[in-house]
């Protein structure tokens, strides 16, 4: 509460006739009447109403185009008259309370990202401007406060603030695509906050689920970028953000928490409509597929929490991932057949995904329909038989060595990594486990026999074949 105490102290300093108990009563009144407000925000609103925030700003009369801007990484809490320039990532709708209104957006520059909160008339100004993701914006005469989590600064815009959009190509600001994390990388960043840019595959109806805190609303959104597919789980009020989002629309979603191989909204999540740049996403609907086209046999399945499941299956020729929230409500076992009558197909390299939206679009069978049997396949392969790059392999061996858990800097931020070696029947092969898979491997003692399911085989920079974990990889301890 350091920021809150500082605000209270400065209000009392500049209003000598105001007693502490009266000030706290004013702050409590705002919290009681406006459910979305925290103590720091309430104190700021009181300061705004008392006309104190403008006292912190200087340099009146400077023209917008002549002002200097501060890089995001150089901002610290407690700055008064400060200006920033950045590219818009996401923007929230205008929020109106009984005695206040605000609008949020997230921007980024070459040095970092920043949440901007506009209050009162400035919030209305921002809303009227129709800001969309990808635009470059200059924000003048703002002030900084410490984030509620204590991790850096938050930028606030009061009565003295102003905005101007600028031509994006003339500014030294990274493009929007450089500010987001590809879904494939994001899903390996367990516990981290990420911003993603994606195309909407489907938006599920709102439903209620039971949690440890009681019943709550939840909406699942299937999303796709140029590389991978993911489920976005929108909780509570954030589920309303996707009410008018349509299939095929390109959006940016900020501040998603990676958990259980899916992306979950947080209190800071905002949605951006990417109207300027269209993702090159190959989304192929499959209207009224016939049973003869899509009968698959289940090999394995991955439960990913909050009712999410990926079924790994095959059609006799290749491995197929069947995904969709409907699967969590159905009983499915390895060896079962899944008869799909309607869905969406996504192909990336050697991997194929089938997205099923409704329970009536598939049928789980314990036996194959007449004349439609699919022979079983075995993706297990001995280390000595690996001679080329491959996908979705199952290998096993003795964990003969591994490095300590380490954190390295990647272009997507810090990532955990463990290098290891598997050995079996006189053949050894190196491997690398990333992020959540590195944490799992770190708990397995050297000398144990393990099975690694659904991994990749690739050549490392020196041309050596190695095992690489994927988001679906499972480590199975055999002894």
Secondary structure in CASP SS format (residue, H / E / C, confidence):
PFRMAT SS
TARGET T0000
AUTHOR 0000-0000-0000
METHOD secondary structure of the structure
MODEL  1
X C 1.00
X H 1.00
X H 1.00
X H 1.00
X H 1.00
X H 1.00
X H 1.00
X H 1.00
X H 1.00
X H 1.00
X H 1.00
X H 1.00
X H 1.00
X H 1.00
X C 1.00
X C 1.00
X C 1.00
X C 1.00
X C 1.00
X H 1.00
X H 1.00
X H 1.00
X H 1.00
X H 1.00
X H 1.00
X H 1.00
X H 1.00
X H 1.00
X H 1.00
X H 1.00
X H 1.00
X H 1.00
X H 1.00
X C 1.00
X C 1.00
X C 1.00
X C 1.00
X C 1.00
X H 1.00
X H 1.00
X H 1.00
X H 1.00
X H 1.00
X H 1.00
X H 1.00
X H 1.00
X H 1.00
X H 1.00
X H 1.00
X C 1.00
X C 1.00
X C 1.00
X H 1.00
X H 1.00
X H 1.00
X H 1.00
X C 1.00
X C 1.00
X C 1.00
X C 1.00
X C 1.00
X C 1.00
X C 1.00
X H 1.00
X H 1.00
X H 1.00
X C 1.00
X C 1.00
X C 1.00
X C 1.00
X C 1.00
X H 1.00
X H 1.00
X H 1.00
X C 1.00
X C 1.00
X C 1.00
X C 1.00
X C 1.00
X C 1.00
X C 1.00
X E 1.00
X E 1.00
X E 1.00
X E 1.00
X E 1.00
X E 1.00
X E 1.00
X E 1.00
X E 1.00
X E 1.00
X C 1.00
X C 1.00
X C 1.00
X E 1.00
X E 1.00
X C 1.00
X C 1.00
X C 1.00
X C 1.00
X E 1.00
X E 1.00
X E 1.00
X E 1.00
X E 1.00
X E 1.00
X E 1.00
X E 1.00
X C 1.00
X C 1.00
X C 1.00
X C 1.00
X E 1.00
X E 1.00
X E 1.00
X E 1.00
X E 1.00
X E 1.00
X E 1.00
X H 1.00
X H 1.00
X H 1.00
X H 1.00
X H 1.00
X H 1.00
X H 1.00
X H 1.00
X H 1.00
X C 1.00
X C 1.00
X C 1.00
X C 1.00
X C 1.00
X C 1.00
X C 1.00
X E 1.00
X E 1.00
X E 1.00
X E 1.00
X E 1.00
X E 1.00
X E 1.00
X E 1.00
X E 1.00
X E 1.00
X E 1.00
X C 1.00
X C 1.00
X C 1.00
X C 1.00
X C 1.00
X C 1.00
X E 1.00
X E 1.00
X E 1.00
X E 1.00
X E 1.00
X C 1.00
X C 1.00
X C 1.00
X C 1.00
X E 1.00
X E 1.00
X E 1.00
X E 1.00
X E 1.00
X C 1.00
X H 1.00
X H 1.00
X H 1.00
X C 1.00
X C 1.00
X C 1.00
X C 1.00
X C 1.00
X H 1.00
X H 1.00
X H 1.00
X H 1.00
X C 1.00
X C 1.00
X C 1.00
X H 1.00
X H 1.00
X H 1.00
X H 1.00
X C 1.00
X C 1.00
X C 1.00
X C 1.00
X C 1.00
X C 1.00
X E 1.00
X E 1.00
X E 1.00
X E 1.00
X E 1.00
X E 1.00
X E 1.00
X E 1.00
X E 1.00
X E 1.00
X E 1.00
X C 1.00
X C 1.00
X C 1.00
X E 1.00
X E 1.00
X E 1.00
X E 1.00
X E 1.00
X C 1.00
X C 1.00
X E 1.00
X E 1.00
X E 1.00
X E 1.00
X E 1.00
X E 1.00
X E 1.00
X E 1.00
X E 1.00
X E 1.00
X E 1.00
X C 1.00
X C 1.00
X C 1.00
X C 1.00
X E 1.00
X E 1.00
X E 1.00
X E 1.00
X E 1.00
X E 1.00
X E 1.00
X H 1.00
X H 1.00
X H 1.00
X H 1.00
X H 1.00
X H 1.00
X H 1.00
X C 1.00
X C 1.00
X C 1.00
X C 1.00
X C 1.00
X C 1.00
X C 1.00
X E 1.00
X E 1.00
X E 1.00
X E 1.00
X E 1.00
X E 1.00
X E 1.00
X E 1.00
X E 1.00
X E 1.00
X C 1.00
X C 1.00
X E 1.00
X E 1.00
X E 1.00
X E 1.00
X E 1.00
X E 1.00
X E 1.00
X E 1.00
X E 1.00
X E 1.00
X E 1.00
X E 1.00
X C 1.00
X C 1.00
X C 1.00
X C 1.00
X C 1.00
X C 1.00
X C 1.00
X C 1.00
X C 1.00
X C 1.00
X E 1.00
X E 1.00
X E 1.00
X C 1.00
X C 1.00
X C 1.00
X C 1.00
X C 1.00
X C 1.00
X C 1.00
X C 1.00
X E 1.00
X E 1.00
X E 1.00
X E 1.00
X E 1.00
X E 1.00
X E 1.00
X E 1.00
X E 1.00
X C 1.00
X C 1.00
X C 1.00
X C 1.00
X C 1.00
X E 1.00
X E 1.00
X E 1.00
X E 1.00
X E 1.00
X E 1.00
X C 1.00
X C 1.00
X C 1.00
X C 1.00
X E 1.00
X E 1.00
X E 1.00
X E 1.00
X E 1.00
X C 1.00
X H 1.00
X H 1.00
X H 1.00
X H 1.00
X H 1.00
X C 1.00
X C 1.00
X C 1.00
X C 1.00
X C 1.00
X C 1.00
X C 1.00
X E 1.00
X E 1.00
X E 1.00
X E 1.00
X C 1.00
X C 1.00
X E 1.00
X E 1.00
X E 1.00
X E 1.00
X E 1.00
X E 1.00
X C 1.00
X C 1.00
X E 1.00
X E 1.00
X E 1.00
X E 1.00
X E 1.00
X C 1.00
X C 1.00
X C 1.00
X H 1.00
X H 1.00
X H 1.00
X E 1.00
X E 1.00
X E 1.00
X E 1.00
X C 1.00
X C 1.00
X C 1.00
X C 1.00
X C 1.00
X C 1.00
X C 1.00
X C 1.00
X C 1.00
X C 1.00
X C 1.00
X C 1.00
X C 1.00
X C 1.00
X E 1.00
X C 1.00
X C 1.00
X H 1.00
X H 1.00
X H 1.00
X C 1.00
X C 1.00
X C 1.00
X C 1.00
X E 1.00
X E 1.00
X E 1.00
X E 1.00
X E 1.00
X E 1.00
X E 1.00
X E 1.00
X E 1.00
X E 1.00
X E 1.00
X E 1.00
X E 1.00
X C 1.00
X C 1.00
X C 1.00
X E 1.00
X E 1.00
X E 1.00
X E 1.00
X E 1.00
X C 1.00
X C 1.00
X E 1.00
X E 1.00
X E 1.00
X E 1.00
X E 1.00
X E 1.00
X E 1.00
X E 1.00
X E 1.00
X E 1.00
X E 1.00
X E 1.00
X C 1.00
X C 1.00
X E 1.00
X E 1.00
X E 1.00
X E 1.00
X E 1.00
X E 1.00
X E 1.00
X E 1.00
X H 1.00
X H 1.00
X H 1.00
X H 1.00
X H 1.00
X H 1.00
X H 1.00
X H 1.00
X C 1.00
X C 1.00
X C 1.00
X C 1.00
X C 1.00
X C 1.00
X E 1.00
X E 1.00
X E 1.00
X E 1.00
X E 1.00
X E 1.00
X E 1.00
X E 1.00
X E 1.00
X E 1.00
X E 1.00
X C 1.00
X C 1.00
X C 1.00
X C 1.00
X C 1.00
X E 1.00
X E 1.00
X E 1.00
X E 1.00
X C 1.00
X C 1.00
X C 1.00
X C 1.00
X C 1.00
X E 1.00
X E 1.00
X E 1.00
X E 1.00
X C 1.00
X C 1.00
END
